[in-house]
């Protein structure tokens, strides 16, 4: 699974670069830490390529940032944020996560109905 669209690639690349500079690493040092080429790091930072979602935790660990640092953006809509979060789950666990969300939504809805003043 890949973190796709062009604008998303650029935003991810900017975050990778910011995190790398925060960690005081060169592109070469980061590449060595992750086990890829310096050119691959450069391509990600410039938005030419992206990081596969399953590989994101490796990058986050190497850069000492939470995974969400690379995914969330303050100008993302709620739907974009939800989609981004759901895309992080392995396919075989997604049904379980959706079931949990459904139960939470129903519970909140029920609580809301029980606290509404009578008419």
C-alpha positions in Angstrom: 0.0 0.0 0.0 1.5 3.4 -1.0 0.8 6.9 0.3 -0.2 8.2 -3.1 -1.3 11.5 -4.7 1.3 14.1 -5.9 0.5 16.7 -3.2 0.6 14.0 -0.6 4.1 12.9 -1.8 5.3 16.5 -1.5 4.0 16.9 2.0 5.4 13.6 3.1 8.8 14.6 1.5 8.8 17.9 3.4 8.1 16.1 6.7 10.8 13.5 6.0 13.3 16.3 5.3 12.2 18.3 8.4 12.5 15.2 10.6 15.9 14.3 9.1 17.2 17.8 9.8 15.7 17.7 13.3 17.7 14.4 13.8 20.8 16.1 12.5 21.3 13.4 9.8 22.5 13.7 6.3 20.5 12.0 3.5 23.4 9.4 3.4 23.2 8.7 7.1 19.4 8.2 7.0 19.8 6.0 3.9 22.3 3.8 5.7 20.1 3.6 8.8 17.1 2.5 6.7 19.0 0.3 4.3 18.3 2.2 1.0 20.3 4.5 -1.3 20.9 8.2 -0.6 19.2 8.8 -4.0 16.0 7.1 -2.8 16.0 9.4 0.3 16.4 12.4 -2.0 13.6 11.3 -4.3 11.3 10.9 -1.3 12.2 14.3 0.1 11.5 16.0 -3.2 8.2 14.2 -3.7 9.4 12.2 -6.7 8.7 8.9 -4.8 6.9 8.0 -1.7 7.2 5.5 1.2 5.1 2.4 1.3 2.8 2.4 4.3 4.3 -0.8 5.8 7.7 0.9 5.7 6.7 4.1 7.5 7.4 2.7 11.0 11.0 2.1 9.9 11.4 5.6 8.8 9.7 7.0 11.9 12.0 5.0 14.2 15.1 6.1 12.2 14.0 9.7 12.5 12.7 9.4 16.1 9.2 10.7 15.2 5.8 9.1 15.6 4.3 7.6 12.4 1.5 10.2 12.6 4.1 13.0 12.2 4.4 11.9 8.6 0.8 11.4 7.8 -1.3 14.1 9.5 -1.7 17.6 8.2 -3.6 20.3 9.8 -5.4 21.3 6.6 -6.6 17.7 5.9 -10.3 17.2 6.0 -11.7 14.7 8.5 -12.4 12.2 5.7 -8.8 12.5 4.5 -7.5 12.0 8.1 -9.8 9.0 8.6 -8.7 7.4 5.3 -5.1 8.0 6.1 -5.4 6.3 9.5 -7.4 3.4 8.2 -4.8 2.9 5.4 -2.2 2.2 8.1 -4.0 -1.0 9.3 -3.1 -4.3 7.7 -5.8 -5.7 5.5 -6.4 -8.7 7.8 -7.1 -6.4 10.8 -9.3 -3.8 9.0 -12.6 -5.6 9.6 -11.8 -5.7 13.3 -11.0 -2.0 13.4 -14.2 -1.1 11.5 -16.2 -3.3 13.9 -14.8 -1.4 16.8 -15.5 1.9 15.2 -19.1 0.9 14.5 -19.6 -0.2 18.1 -18.1 3.1 19.4 -20.4 5.2 17.0 -23.5 3.3 18.2 -22.5 3.7 21.8 -22.0 7.5 21.4 -25.2 7.8 19.4 -27.1 5.9 22.2 -25.6 8.1 24.9 -26.5 11.2 23.0 -30.1 10.1 22.6 -30.3 9.3 26.4 -29.0 12.8 27.4 -31.3 14.8 25.1 -33.9 16.8 27.0 -37.5 15.5 26.6 -39.8 17.5 24.3 
